[in-house]
Amino acid sequence: MLDVVRLARLAEAADGVAPLDEAALLTVRNRPEAARLWGDVRGFGLLIGAELSLVVMPHERGTGLGRRLLLQAPAEAELAWSHGDHPAARALAASHGWEPVRELWVMRRPSTVPLPAEVTAPAGVEVRGFRPGDEVELLRVNAAAFAAHPEQGALTLAGLQERMAEPWFSAEGLITAWDTATGRLLAFHWTKLHDPSHGEVYVVGVDPAAQGRGLGRLVTLAGLEHLTSLGVSEIVLYVEADNAPALALYRGLGFEHAASDTHVQYRRSGIRSAG
């Protein structure tokens, strides 16, 4: 079978951005039967559900291979990502009736920027790392916080366990904030350590019923403090470009966005969002 992970890493080394997101890589590695694949070592197409990915090796670009792979895509392909908003991907999409419908920003924060003053947890709120048995509450808050998010909101127990089995997972890096009176989870910040020098604000979720209490900032800052204590030089995060409250929070914590750090999702013309 085509070594999708190896080819994706080769493309990433050349482009500086991964051509496949985490969910696609997890599916290819752990549930290959759920992925449809075509192409060869020069480039490939990958379909998972309705989401299409095209990866062309750097030395094969400009030969029309991307177009040929796109034309081979099954009819079920409705959405596609261009990670890094590659100009060639933008041109290919425009010429074949795929319209940009969503932008995901990468924001970065060097650890040389001092963290804001420590935020103290409100009375009745306990902040701690993940413990076995927290899964049910974590999934409840995640589903509520990301009800309108097409990927994160669909997280299941199996998906949670799959990510917790990854080498980067640590219980201390999954920051949780609890109501000590009710025992219910209020907010969480899941951090990720990519390597000794790079960390990520992986997921920040706040129970909608607990919004307006500063809990998002509380757990975000706790996670930044955790990653900084590990000695990382840079912390990154991914955020929807139209999420104004999140952008304001992250900018206030020293994160910045460059135009080149933009991922664009395309939808095939004539296909409407289920929402």
VOPA-511080 format. One record per residue (C-alpha): residue in three letters; x, y, z. Coordinates in steps of 0.2 Angstrom, whole numbers. Last residue first. Example, Ala and Ser with C-alpha at 12.3 -4.5 7.8 and 13.67 -1.06 7.14 Angstrom:
BEGIN
@r: SER xx: 68 yy: -5 zz: 36;
@r: ALA xx: 62 yy: -22 zz: 39;
This chain:
BEGIN
@r: GLY xx: -129 yy: 119 zz: 43;
@r: ALA xx: -127 yy: 104 zz: 30;
@r: SER xx: -117 yy: 116 zz: 20;
@r: ARG xx: -122 yy: 118 zz: 2;
@r: ILE xx: -115 yy: 109 zz: -13;
@r: GLY xx: -116 yy: 118 zz: -30;
@r: SER xx: -98 yy: 122 zz: -31;
@r: ARG xx: -86 yy: 110 zz: -23;
@r: ARG xx: -81 yy: 117 zz: -6;
@r: TYR xx: -64 yy: 124 zz: -2;
@r: GLN xx: -56 yy: 125 zz: 15;
@r: VAL xx: -41 yy: 138 zz: 17;
@r: HIS xx: -27 yy: 137 zz: 29;
@r: THR xx: -18 yy: 153 zz: 34;
@r: ASP xx: 0 yy: 155 zz: 41;
@r: SER xx: 6 yy: 164 zz: 25;
@r: ALA xx: -4 yy: 179 zz: 30;
@r: ALA xx: 5 yy: 180 zz: 47;
@r: HIS xx: -4 yy: 179 zz: 64;
@r: GLU xx: 2 yy: 185 zz: 81;
@r: PHE xx: 0 yy: 178 zz: 99;
@r: GLY xx: 4 yy: 189 zz: 114;
@r: LEU xx: -9 yy: 184 zz: 126;
@r: GLY xx: -20 yy: 199 zz: 121;
@r: ARG xx: -19 yy: 193 zz: 103;
@r: TYR xx: -25 yy: 176 zz: 109;
@r: LEU xx: -41 yy: 183 zz: 118;
@r: ALA xx: -45 yy: 195 zz: 104;
@r: LEU xx: -44 yy: 181 zz: 91;
@r: ALA xx: -55 yy: 170 zz: 102;
@r: PRO xx: -68 yy: 183 zz: 104;
@r: ALA xx: -68 yy: 187 zz: 85;
@r: ASN xx: -69 yy: 169 zz: 79;
@r: ASP xx: -70 yy: 173 zz: 60;
@r: ALA xx: -52 yy: 167 zz: 56;
@r: GLU xx: -56 yy: 150 zz: 65;
@r: VAL xx: -41 yy: 147 zz: 76;
@r: TYR xx: -26 yy: 136 zz: 76;
@r: LEU xx: -12 yy: 138 zz: 89;
@r: VAL xx: 7 yy: 139 zz: 91;
@r: ILE xx: 19 yy: 140 zz: 105;
@r: GLU xx: 37 yy: 144 zz: 102;
@r: SER xx: 54 yy: 142 zz: 111;
@r: VAL xx: 48 yy: 127 zz: 122;
@r: GLY xx: 57 yy: 125 zz: 139;
@r: LEU xx: 45 yy: 114 zz: 148;
@r: SER xx: 40 yy: 128 zz: 160;
@r: THR xx: 34 yy: 137 zz: 144;
@r: LEU xx: 22 yy: 124 zz: 140;
@r: HIS xx: 14 yy: 123 zz: 158;
@r: GLU xx: 13 yy: 142 zz: 159;
@r: LEU xx: 5 yy: 143 zz: 142;
@r: GLY xx: -8 yy: 130 zz: 148;
@r: ALA xx: -12 yy: 140 zz: 164;
@r: LEU xx: -14 yy: 155 zz: 153;
@r: THR xx: -27 yy: 146 zz: 142;
@r: VAL xx: -35 yy: 139 zz: 157;
@r: LEU xx: -38 yy: 156 zz: 165;
@r: ARG xx: -42 yy: 165 zz: 149;
@r: GLY xx: -56 yy: 153 zz: 145;
@r: LEU xx: -62 yy: 154 zz: 163;
@r: GLY xx: -65 yy: 173 zz: 163;
@r: ARG xx: -82 yy: 171 zz: 170;
@r: GLY xx: -92 yy: 176 zz: 155;
@r: GLN xx: -95 yy: 158 zz: 149;
@r: ALA xx: -100 yy: 145 zz: 162;
@r: ALA xx: -116 yy: 139 zz: 154;
@r: PRO xx: -107 yy: 138 zz: 137;
@r: ASP xx: -95 yy: 126 zz: 144;
@r: VAL xx: -78 yy: 132 zz: 139;
@r: GLY xx: -66 yy: 123 zz: 127;
@r: VAL xx: -48 yy: 127 zz: 123;
@r: VAL xx: -40 yy: 114 zz: 111;
@r: TYR xx: -22 yy: 111 zz: 105;
@r: VAL xx: -13 yy: 127 zz: 112;
@r: GLU xx: 3 yy: 120 zz: 104;
@r: GLY xx: 21 yy: 118 zz: 109;
@r: HIS xx: 38 yy: 118 zz: 100;
@r: SER xx: 56 yy: 117 zz: 107;
@r: PRO xx: 56 yy: 100 zz: 114;
@r: ASP xx: 45 yy: 92 zz: 101;
@r: HIS xx: 27 yy: 93 zz: 96;
@r: LEU xx: 21 yy: 96 zz: 114;
@r: LYS xx: 2 yy: 98 zz: 114;
@r: THR xx: -9 yy: 107 zz: 126;
@r: TRP xx: -27 yy: 103 zz: 130;
@r: HIS xx: -36 yy: 118 zz: 139;
@r: PHE xx: -52 yy: 114 zz: 149;
@r: ALA xx: -67 yy: 123 zz: 155;
@r: LEU xx: -81 yy: 121 zz: 167;
@r: LEU xx: -81 yy: 103 zz: 172;
@r: ARG xx: -94 yy: 98 zz: 185;
@r: GLY xx: -90 yy: 92 zz: 202;
@r: THR xx: -105 yy: 102 zz: 209;
@r: ALA xx: -98 yy: 112 zz: 223;
@r: THR xx: -79 yy: 111 zz: 217;
@r: ASP xx: -84 yy: 118 zz: 200;
@r: TRP xx: -69 yy: 111 zz: 189;
@r: ALA xx: -56 yy: 119 zz: 178;
@r: THR xx: -45 yy: 106 zz: 168;
@r: ILE xx: -28 yy: 108 zz: 160;
@r: LEU xx: -23 yy: 93 zz: 149;
@r: GLY xx: -4 yy: 95 zz: 149;
@r: GLU xx: -2 yy: 87 zz: 166;
@r: ALA xx: -11 yy: 71 zz: 158;
@r: SER xx: 2 yy: 70 zz: 145;
@r: PHE xx: -1 yy: 66 zz: 126;
@r: TRP xx: 13 yy: 69 zz: 114;
@r: PRO xx: 16 yy: 50 zz: 111;
@r: GLU xx: -2 yy: 47 zz: 105;
@r: ALA xx: -13 yy: 36 zz: 115;
@r: MET xx: -22 yy: 51 zz: 122;
@r: ARG xx: -27 yy: 55 zz: 104;
@r: GLU xx: -35 yy: 38 zz: 101;
@r: GLN xx: -43 yy: 38 zz: 118;
@r: LEU xx: -52 yy: 55 zz: 113;
@r: GLY xx: -57 yy: 48 zz: 96;
@r: ALA xx: -64 yy: 32 zz: 104;
@r: LEU xx: -73 yy: 43 zz: 117;
@r: THR xx: -81 yy: 53 zz: 103;
@r: LEU xx: -75 yy: 70 zz: 95;
@r: ALA xx: -89 yy: 77 zz: 83;
@r: GLY xx: -88 yy: 95 zz: 90;
@r: GLN xx: -69 yy: 96 zz: 85;
@r: GLU xx: -72 yy: 93 zz: 67;
@r: PRO xx: -88 yy: 102 zz: 61;
@r: HIS xx: -88 yy: 116 zz: 74;
@r: ALA xx: -105 yy: 122 zz: 78;
@r: ALA xx: -107 yy: 111 zz: 94;
@r: PHE xx: -89 yy: 115 zz: 99;
@r: ALA xx: -92 yy: 121 zz: 117;
@r: ALA xx: -106 yy: 109 zz: 120;
@r: ALA xx: -98 yy: 94 zz: 113;
@r: ASN xx: -81 yy: 98 zz: 122;
@r: VAL xx: -90 yy: 101 zz: 138;
@r: ARG xx: -98 yy: 84 zz: 138;
@r: LEU xx: -83 yy: 75 zz: 131;
@r: LEU xx: -72 yy: 82 zz: 145;
@r: GLU xx: -86 yy: 77 zz: 158;
@r: VAL xx: -86 yy: 59 zz: 152;
@r: GLU xx: -67 yy: 58 zz: 151;
@r: ASP xx: -63 yy: 64 zz: 168;
@r: GLY xx: -62 yy: 46 zz: 175;
@r: PRO xx: -43 yy: 45 zz: 173;
@r: ARG xx: -36 yy: 62 zz: 179;
@r: PHE xx: -32 yy: 77 zz: 168;
@r: GLY xx: -22 yy: 91 zz: 176;
@r: ARG xx: -29 yy: 103 zz: 189;
@r: VAL xx: -38 yy: 120 zz: 191;
@r: GLU xx: -51 yy: 120 zz: 205;
@r: VAL xx: -65 yy: 133 zz: 205;
@r: GLY xx: -75 yy: 138 zz: 220;
@r: ALA xx: -67 yy: 155 zz: 222;
@r: PRO xx: -61 yy: 161 zz: 206;
@r: ALA xx: -44 yy: 154 zz: 199;
@r: THR xx: -30 yy: 167 zz: 200;
@r: VAL xx: -24 yy: 174 zz: 183;
@r: GLU xx: -5 yy: 176 zz: 183;
@r: ALA xx: 2 yy: 192 zz: 176;
@r: PRO xx: 4 yy: 191 zz: 157;
@r: LEU xx: 17 yy: 180 zz: 150;
@r: PRO xx: 33 yy: 188 zz: 144;
@r: VAL xx: 37 yy: 187 zz: 126;
@r: THR xx: 53 yy: 176 zz: 124;
@r: SER xx: 42 yy: 161 zz: 123;
@r: PRO xx: 38 yy: 166 zz: 105;
@r: ARG xx: 19 yy: 166 zz: 101;
@r: ARG xx: 12 yy: 160 zz: 85;
@r: MET xx: -5 yy: 160 zz: 77;
@r: VAL xx: -11 yy: 148 zz: 63;
@r: TRP xx: -27 yy: 154 zz: 55;
@r: LEU xx: -41 yy: 143 zz: 48;
@r: GLU xx: -51 yy: 150 zz: 34;
@r: ARG xx: -68 yy: 144 zz: 28;
@r: VAL xx: -78 yy: 144 zz: 12;
@r: PRO xx: -66 yy: 145 zz: -3;
@r: GLU xx: -75 yy: 139 zz: -19;
@r: TRP xx: -71 yy: 124 zz: -29;
@r: GLY xx: -77 yy: 126 zz: -47;
@r: HIS xx: -62 yy: 117 zz: -57;
@r: SER xx: -52 yy: 133 zz: -62;
@r: ALA xx: -54 yy: 141 zz: -45;
@r: ALA xx: -48 yy: 125 zz: -35;
@r: LEU xx: -33 yy: 123 zz: -46;
@r: ALA xx: -28 yy: 141 zz: -44;
@r: ARG xx: -29 yy: 141 zz: -25;
@r: ALA xx: -20 yy: 124 zz: -24;
@r: ALA xx: -6 yy: 132 zz: -35;
@r: PRO xx: -5 yy: 147 zz: -23;
@r: HIS xx: -4 yy: 137 zz: -8;
@r: ASP xx: -15 yy: 142 zz: 6;
@r: GLY xx: -4 yy: 135 zz: 20;
@r: HIS xx: -14 yy: 119 zz: 21;
@r: SER xx: -26 yy: 119 zz: 6;
@r: TRP xx: -41 yy: 109 zz: 13;
@r: ALA xx: -55 yy: 101 zz: 3;
@r: LEU xx: -73 yy: 98 zz: 4;
@r: GLU xx: -87 yy: 89 zz: -6;
@r: ALA xx: -79 yy: 73 zz: -12;
@r: GLU xx: -93 yy: 61 zz: -13;
@r: ALA xx: -91 yy: 61 zz: -32;
@r: PRO xx: -75 yy: 52 zz: -31;
@r: ALA xx: -59 yy: 61 zz: -35;
@r: GLN xx: -51 yy: 56 zz: -51;
@r: LEU xx: -52 yy: 74 zz: -58;
@r: LEU xx: -43 yy: 80 zz: -43;
@r: LEU xx: -28 yy: 68 zz: -46;
@r: ARG xx: -27 yy: 73 zz: -64;
@r: ARG xx: -27 yy: 92 zz: -59;
@r: GLY xx: -13 yy: 89 zz: -46;
@r: LEU xx: -3 yy: 79 zz: -59;
@r: GLY xx: -3 yy: 93 zz: -72;
@r: THR xx: 16 yy: 94 zz: -73;
@r: GLY xx: 19 yy: 110 zz: -63;
@r: ARG xx: 23 yy: 100 zz: -47;
@r: GLU xx: 31 yy: 83 zz: -49;
@r: HIS xx: 47 yy: 88 zz: -40;
@r: PRO xx: 38 yy: 94 zz: -25;
@r: MET xx: 28 yy: 78 zz: -22;
@r: VAL xx: 9 yy: 81 zz: -25;
@r: VAL xx: -3 yy: 79 zz: -10;
@r: LEU xx: -22 yy: 81 zz: -13;
@r: SER xx: -34 yy: 79 zz: 2;
@r: LEU xx: -53 yy: 77 zz: 0;
@r: GLU xx: -66 yy: 78 zz: 14;
@r: ALA xx: -83 yy: 70 zz: 11;
@r: GLY xx: -79 yy: 55 zz: 22;
@r: ILE xx: -60 yy: 52 zz: 21;
@r: LEU xx: -54 yy: 55 zz: 3;
@r: LEU xx: -36 yy: 54 zz: -1;
@r: GLY xx: -28 yy: 59 zz: -18;
@r: PHE xx: -10 yy: 55 zz: -21;
@r: GLY xx: 7 yy: 61 zz: -28;
@r: ARG xx: 23 yy: 55 zz: -37;
@r: VAL xx: 24 yy: 40 zz: -26;
@r: ASP xx: 7 yy: 34 zz: -33;
@r: GLY xx: -11 yy: 39 zz: -35;
@r: TRP xx: -28 yy: 34 zz: -27;
@r: LEU xx: -34 yy: 32 zz: -9;
@r: ARG xx: -50 yy: 30 zz: -1;
@r: ALA xx: -49 yy: 31 zz: 18;
@r: ALA xx: -61 yy: 22 zz: 31;
@r: GLU xx: -52 yy: 5 zz: 28;
@r: PRO xx: -36 yy: 13 zz: 34;
@r: ARG xx: -42 yy: 15 zz: 52;
@r: ASN xx: -27 yy: 17 zz: 63;
@r: ARG xx: -13 yy: 25 zz: 52;
@r: VAL xx: -24 yy: 33 zz: 38;
@r: THR xx: -37 yy: 39 zz: 51;
@r: LEU xx: -25 yy: 46 zz: 63;
@r: LEU xx: -16 yy: 55 zz: 48;
@r: ALA xx: -32 yy: 62 zz: 42;
@r: ALA xx: -37 yy: 68 zz: 59;
@r: GLU xx: -20 yy: 76 zz: 62;
@r: ASP xx: -21 yy: 87 zz: 46;
@r: LEU xx: -13 yy: 82 zz: 30;
@r: PRO xx: -2 yy: 93 zz: 19;
@r: ALA xx: 10 yy: 98 zz: 34;
@r: VAL xx: 18 yy: 115 zz: 32;
@r: GLY xx: 36 yy: 120 zz: 29;
@r: ASP xx: 34 yy: 116 zz: 10;
@r: ALA xx: 49 yy: 105 zz: 7;
@r: ALA xx: 49 yy: 95 zz: 23;
@r: GLU xx: 30 yy: 95 zz: 23;
@r: ALA xx: 30 yy: 86 zz: 6;
@r: LEU xx: 42 yy: 73 zz: 12;
@r: ARG xx: 32 yy: 71 zz: 28;
@r: ALA xx: 16 yy: 68 zz: 17;
@r: LEU xx: 25 yy: 55 zz: 7;
@r: ARG xx: 30 yy: 46 zz: 22;
@r: VAL xx: 13 yy: 46 zz: 30;
@r: VAL xx: 4 yy: 40 zz: 14;
@r: ASP xx: 15 yy: 25 zz: 11;
@r: LEU xx: 6 yy: 18 zz: -4;
@r: MET xx: 0 yy: 0 zz: 0;
